[in-house]
Amino acid sequence: MHIDITFKNMDSSDALKDYVTKRLSKLDKYIDRPTEVHVVLSVEKIRHKADIMLNANGFMINAVEITEDMYSAIDMVLDKLERQVKKYKGKQQDKKGPRTFQAESVPVEGSQEQPRVIHEHDYFVKPMSVDEAALQLGVTNKSFIIFQNTDTNQINFIYKRDDGDFGLIEPVI
């Protein structure tokens, strides 16, 4: 894997280069072709941006994350990139034919596996009416909006249903 790291509006750091290289090495198990990776790390005021473009013999995957900390931006963008690579790899295997599945391990009695949080995402909750939220959901490609209802001051959740209508979830206190 050939890795090219560019720093914009910040000083070059060997620690960041090593961190990115170490995290990118985990993708080798999913990619069996020669790969070029271009990483751009930049800072704009308090926004730290990590942008990764992966080119593996014809297919391109791009992932971008912006946070207040460069290491968390790198972690989040690499998690996103790994999900995209897994998805692409799964599509390629589906085209080749059925996959063989291994038997799942059964937990030993007395040891219960707890569900894990795979992805965390900060979501900015805006105050708006239900009508405004429905209008905004209709013009965006998002599947849901979390907002603070200006009529009740409660957090609400509006989502697109499969039948094309919107569903609204309101807390009962």
N, C-alpha and C positions, 0 to 999 in steps of 0.2 A: 504494500500500500504506500503510495507516494503522498505525503502530506505537506501542503503549503499553507503556512500560517502568516496572516497579515494583520498588523496592528494599525488602527486608525485613531488619531487623537489621543494616543496613550503611548507610553514607553514600552519597548519590547521587554518581555519578561520570560526568563528561562523556566521559572516555576509554572507559568501559564502554558508554555509550550509543552513541557513535560506532562502536565495534567491533561491537556487535550490529546496528546499522543497516547497516553496510557488509556484514556477512556475510549478513543477510537479503535484501539487494538481489540476491543471486545467485539467489534463488528466483523472481524476476520472470520469468525465461525459461520457467518451468514453469507459471505461473499467469497466465491471461489475463483473470481477473475482478477486480473490486474486492475487496480482501482486508483483513481486520483481523487484526492480530497482537498478542497480549497476552503480554508477557515478564515473568516474575517472577524476580528474582535475589535469593537469600537466603543468609545465613550462619548456621550453627548450630555453635558451637564450631569445629572444624576442617573441617566439611563445607560445601562451597560447592555450592549447588543452583541449577541453571538449569532453569526450567519455561517452555515455550512452548506457547501455544494459538493455532492458526491457524484462522480462519474465512473461507472463500472461497465466498460465495454458497450457503450450505447445507451444505457439507461441513466437518467439524471434524477437525482433526488435533492431537493433543497429544503432546508429547515431554518427558521429564524426564531429567536426568543429575545425578549427585552425585559430586564429586571433591574433592581437596584444594586445587585452584586454580580460581579463577573463570573465567579465560580458557580453560582446558582443558575445563571444564564447558560453557561456551558453544560451543566448537568441537564437542564430542561431541554435544550436543543438536541443533545445527544440521545436523550430518552425518546424524543419525537422522531429523530432520524432512525433510531433502532426499530421503532414501531413501523415506520414506512418501509424499511428494508425487509422486515419480517413479512409485511403485507405483500410486497412485491415478490418475495421469494415464494410465498404461498400461492400466488397467482401463477408463477412460472411452474410450480410443481403440479398445479391443477391442469395446466395445459399439457404436461407430459403424461398424465395419467393419474390413476388413484394413488393416494399415499397409503403407506402401511402405518398402522397405529400400534404402539406398544401398549400393553396392559397398564392401567393406572395403578399406582401404589395405593394400597388400602391402609389407612391409619391404624396403628396398633391401639388396642383397647386401652383407655386411660390417657392417651395423648390425643388431644383435640387440636387440629390445626385451626388457627384463627384466620379470618379473612384479612387480606392485606390491602392497604391503600396503595394503588399502583400509580396514580397521578393526582397531584394537587394543582389547583388552579385558583388564582385570586380573581374574584369577580366583583367589579364595581357596581354597587346597587344604587340606581338613580331613583329619585322620587318622581313619580308620574301617576296619572290616572290609569284606570283599566283600559279606557278607550285609546289613550296615547300609547300604552304598551302594545295593544292589539295592532294599532296602525304601524308602529315601529317593527313589530314582528312580521307584518305583511310585506314590508319593503326590504327586509334583510334576508340573508340566506341562513340565518340562525334558526335552530329548531326550538329554542326556548329563550325566555327573558326572565330574569329575577329582578324585581323592582320593589320599591317602597310605595305602597298605595297612598296617594295624597289624601284620600277620603278617610281612610281608617288608620293611617300611620303604621300599618302592619306590612311585613315582608310577604309578597305574593309571588307566585310562579305561574307564568303563562306559557303554553307550549302549543306547537302545531300537532293536530291529530292526524291520523291516517286518512280520515274522510275529508280533510281539507279545512275543517273548522278549527277553532282554538279551544283549548281547555284551560281553565283557571283553577289554581289551587290556592286556597286561603286558609290560614291557620285558625283554629278554634281555640279560644282561650277561656 
